[in-house]
Amino acid sequence: MHDTSTPSFYQRWACRLIGFYPASWRERYADEMLQILEDSPPSLKTIFDLSFNLFDAHTHQSLIQGRIPSMLQKLRTNELAVYASAIFFFLAWIVEQTRIIHTIIPSTTLFNFSSASPTLMQCLAYGFYILLVLILLGGLPLLLAACWQALKGKNYRFLLLCLLALVSPILATIVTIASTILFFRSGIAGFTSSWVELVVFAICMGLSVTFIISTIKRIEPIRLITHYALYVALILTLAMLIGVVTLLIAFLPTLVNFSTVPGDEISYPARHLLLLLVMIVTTGVAIKSLINAFQTRQGVRTTA
């Protein structure tokens, strides 16, 4: 018979992690969490969840007002995760779209997409605009709502941060263009410089997205805008899922028969698969965050 009197490895680690949570959080939730750990033995997933939420609990201690966490804030946090995933999905989509266009030119054909139907190629082309429009339709109102809340509360420091967050993607693009000019003048090979530029742009956009999310989280959410952004996030996640499936349909037949330029037999397919992997992972994160958002929304309705 299994001895339940001795705590398991995961139970001991879970209890230690709970001890690292803020005092206000432990005062409200520690007893309940410890009871849950006794009734349902934790797993490795439980350890990961506690570790991930530990950082969030320390950075948002102000959300526990009168021992009641802001469910609306949690809803917006999950929405921001969807839009952040969509931005990185969009960056990978741009590169993949460019490669597919280049493969149609006979002189630079690396993969044979001749089997792809015109409808499929149109879906790949329209996906660029659909993703961009949905990201702006859902993400921009969240940022503008934060600006309005800061302005209405006469919190000019946060208003300045919101305005900087608003222009940060433009600054990221300017830095990327400047690096492109620098690489061109230094005479770096075009193929190498293009990937370096992509890495620079990805890093700059990553910093921009992180700054935007951290800025929005500092401001109290507006209920109407938050619920609106949730439905746009739903459509955006669906568009990402359709985009991944479309790219896989276009790409998988080429795995059987492809040709590369000399000296690039392994690296090109590896980069191609890496981009697809980025899109698959970001789509998975978006789906998971969307599910959490709708569960939180149900909690908001229950407590309303």
C-alpha positions in Angstrom: 0.0 0.0 0.0 1.3 3.5 -0.9 2.4 5.5 2.2 0.7 8.8 2.0 2.2 10.0 5.3 5.5 10.8 3.7 5.4 13.8 1.3 6.5 13.1 -2.2 9.3 14.9 -4.0 6.8 17.1 -5.9 4.8 17.8 -2.7 7.9 19.0 -0.9 8.9 21.3 -3.8 5.4 22.6 -4.2 5.3 23.6 -0.5 8.7 25.3 -0.8 7.5 27.3 -3.8 4.4 28.4 -1.9 6.6 29.7 0.8 8.3 32.0 -1.7 5.0 33.7 -2.6 4.2 37.2 -1.2 2.9 37.4 2.3 -0.4 38.9 1.2 -0.9 36.0 -1.2 0.0 33.4 1.3 -2.3 34.9 3.9 -5.2 34.6 1.4 -4.4 31.4 -0.5 -1.7 29.3 1.3 -4.0 27.2 3.5 -6.3 26.5 0.5 -3.3 25.5 -1.7 -1.8 23.3 0.9 -5.1 21.5 1.3 -5.4 21.0 -2.4 -1.8 19.6 -2.5 -2.8 17.1 0.2 -6.0 16.0 -1.6 -4.5 15.9 -5.1 -0.8 14.9 -5.3 1.1 17.5 -7.4 2.9 16.6 -10.6 5.7 18.1 -12.6 3.1 20.3 -14.3 2.0 21.6 -10.9 5.6 22.6 -10.2 5.9 24.5 -13.5 2.6 26.3 -12.9 3.6 27.4 -9.4 7.0 28.6 -10.7 5.4 30.6 -13.5 2.8 32.1 -11.3 5.4 33.0 -8.6 6.9 35.7 -10.8 3.4 37.0 -11.6 2.4 37.1 -8.0 5.4 39.2 -7.0 5.1 41.7 -9.9 1.3 42.2 -9.3 1.0 42.4 -5.5 -1.0 45.6 -5.8 -3.8 43.6 -7.6 -4.7 41.9 -4.3 -7.0 44.6 -2.9 -8.9 43.6 0.2 -7.7 40.0 -0.5 -9.7 39.8 -3.7 -7.6 39.5 -6.9 -8.6 41.4 -10.0 -10.1 38.8 -12.3 -10.3 41.4 -15.0 -6.6 42.0 -14.8 -6.0 38.3 -15.2 -8.3 38.2 -18.2 -6.3 41.0 -19.8 -3.0 39.3 -19.0 -4.1 36.2 -20.9 -5.2 38.4 -23.8 -1.8 40.1 -23.9 -0.2 36.6 -24.0 -2.3 35.9 -27.1 -1.3 39.1 -28.8 2.4 38.7 -27.9 2.3 35.2 -29.4 0.6 36.6 -32.5 3.3 39.2 -33.0 6.1 36.6 -33.0 3.9 34.3 -35.2 3.6 37.3 -37.6 7.3 37.8 -37.8 7.9 34.2 -38.6 5.0 34.4 -41.1 6.7 37.4 -42.9 9.9 35.4 -43.4 8.1 32.3 -44.5 5.9 34.3 -46.9 9.0 35.9 -48.4 10.7 32.5 -48.9 7.7 31.0 -50.5 7.5 34.0 -52.9 11.2 33.6 -53.7 10.7 29.9 -54.4 8.3 30.7 -57.2 11.1 32.4 -59.2 12.9 29.6 -61.2 16.4 31.0 -60.8 16.2 30.8 -57.0 14.0 27.8 -56.5 15.0 25.9 -53.4 11.7 24.1 -52.7 9.2 23.0 -55.4 5.8 24.6 -54.6 4.4 23.9 -58.0 2.0 21.4 -56.5 0.5 24.2 -54.4 -2.9 25.4 -55.6 -3.5 29.1 -56.5 -6.1 29.2 -53.7 -3.5 28.0 -51.2 -1.0 30.6 -52.4 -3.7 33.3 -52.1 -4.4 32.2 -48.5 -0.7 32.6 -47.7 -0.7 36.1 -49.3 -3.8 37.3 -47.5 -2.7 35.8 -44.2 -0.1 38.6 -43.9 -2.8 41.4 -44.0 -5.3 39.4 -41.9 -2.9 38.9 -39.0 -1.7 42.5 -39.1 -5.2 43.9 -39.0 -6.3 41.6 -36.2 -3.3 42.3 -34.0 -3.9 46.1 -34.4 -7.7 45.8 -33.9 -7.2 43.9 -30.6 -3.9 45.0 -29.2 -4.0 48.7 -30.0 -7.2 49.4 -28.0 -5.7 47.7 -24.9 -2.7 50.1 -25.2 -4.9 53.1 -25.9 -7.2 52.2 -23.0 -4.1 52.2 -20.7 -3.2 55.7 -22.0 -6.7 56.9 -21.3 -6.7 55.5 -17.8 -3.4 57.2 -17.1 -4.6 60.5 -18.5 -7.9 60.3 -16.6 -6.1 59.6 -13.4 -3.5 62.4 -14.1 -0.8 59.9 -13.8 1.6 61.5 -16.3 4.5 59.2 -15.5 2.5 56.2 -16.7 1.1 58.2 -19.5 4.7 58.8 -20.7 5.4 55.1 -20.5 2.3 54.3 -22.5 3.3 56.8 -25.2 6.8 55.3 -25.3 5.2 51.8 -25.6 3.0 53.1 -28.4 6.1 54.2 -30.5 8.4 51.3 -29.4 7.6 49.1 -32.5 8.5 52.1 -34.7 11.8 52.5 -32.9 12.4 48.7 -33.3 11.9 49.1 -37.1 14.2 52.1 -37.2 16.9 50.2 -35.4 16.5 47.3 -37.9 16.7 49.6 -40.9 19.8 51.3 -39.4 21.5 47.9 -39.0 20.6 47.0 -42.5 22.3 50.1 -43.8 25.3 49.3 -41.6 25.6 45.8 -42.9 25.3 47.0 -46.5 28.1 49.5 -46.1 30.3 47.0 -44.3 30.0 44.7 -47.3 28.6 41.7 -45.4 27.2 39.0 -47.7 23.5 39.4 -48.5 22.4 36.0 -47.3 24.3 36.3 -43.9 23.2 39.9 -43.4 19.5 39.1 -44.0 19.5 36.6 -41.2 21.4 38.9 -38.9 18.9 41.6 -39.7 16.1 39.2 -38.9 17.6 38.4 -35.5 18.1 42.1 -34.7 14.5 42.8 -35.6 13.2 39.9 -33.6 15.2 41.0 -30.5 14.1 44.6 -30.9 10.5 43.6 -31.3 10.8 41.2 -28.4 12.0 44.1 -26.2 9.2 46.3 -27.5 6.5 43.7 -26.8 7.9 43.1 -23.3 7.8 46.9 -22.6 4.3 47.2 -24.0 2.9 44.4 -21.9 4.7 45.5 -18.7 3.3 49.0 -19.2 -0.3 47.9 -19.9 -0.2 45.7 -16.8 0.5 48.7 -14.6 -2.8 50.3 -15.4 -6.3 49.2 -14.3 -8.2 47.6 -17.2 -11.4 48.9 -18.7 -14.0 46.2 -18.7 -15.6 47.0 -22.1 -12.2 47.1 -23.9 -11.0 44.0 -22.2 -14.0 42.0 -23.3 -13.8 43.4 -26.8 -10.1 42.4 -27.1 -11.0 38.8 -26.0 -13.3 38.3 -29.0 -10.7 39.7 -31.3 -8.1 37.4 -29.7 -10.4 34.4 -30.4 -10.5 35.3 -34.2 -6.8 36.0 -34.2 -6.0 32.6 -32.6 -8.2 30.9 -35.2 -6.4 32.8 -38.0 -3.0 31.6 -36.6 -4.3 28.0 -36.5 -5.5 28.2 -40.1 -2.2 29.8 -41.1 -0.2 27.0 -39.6 -2.3 24.3 -41.2 -2.1 26.1 -44.6 1.7 26.4 -44.4 2.0 22.7 -43.4 -0.1 21.7 -46.4 2.1 23.8 -48.6 5.4 22.7 -47.1 5.0 19.0 -46.3 4.9 17.8 -49.9 8.3 19.5 -50.5 10.0 17.4 -47.9 10.1 14.5 -50.3 11.7 16.4 -53.2 13.7 19.5 -52.6 16.9 21.0 -53.9 19.2 23.5 -52.3 22.1 25.6 -53.4 25.5 24.0 -53.0 26.8 24.1 -49.4 23.3 24.8 -48.0 21.9 21.3 -48.1 21.2 21.1 -44.3 21.1 24.6 -43.0 18.3 25.8 -45.3 15.8 23.1 -44.4 16.7 23.5 -40.8 15.9 27.2 -40.9 12.7 26.5 -42.8 11.6 24.0 -40.2 12.7 26.4 -37.4 10.3 29.0 -38.7 7.4 26.5 -38.8 8.3 25.4 -35.3 8.1 29.0 -34.1 4.7 29.4 -35.6 3.4 26.1 -34.2 4.7 26.9 -30.6 3.3 30.5 -30.7 -0.1 29.1 -31.9 -0.1 26.6 -29.0 0.7 29.4 -26.5 -2.1 31.5 -28.0 -4.6 28.6 -27.7 -3.6 27.9 -24.1 -3.8 31.6 -23.1 -7.2 31.9 -24.9 -8.6 29.0 -22.9 -7.3 30.5 -19.7 -8.9 33.9 -20.7 -12.3 32.4 -21.2 -12.1 30.5 -17.9 -11.2 33.7 -16.2 -14.0 35.5 -18.0 -16.4 32.9 -16.5 -15.0 33.7 -13.1 -15.5 37.4 -13.7 -19.2 36.7 -14.5 -19.5 34.6 -11.4 -18.1 37.3 -9.1 -19.9 40.2 -10.8 
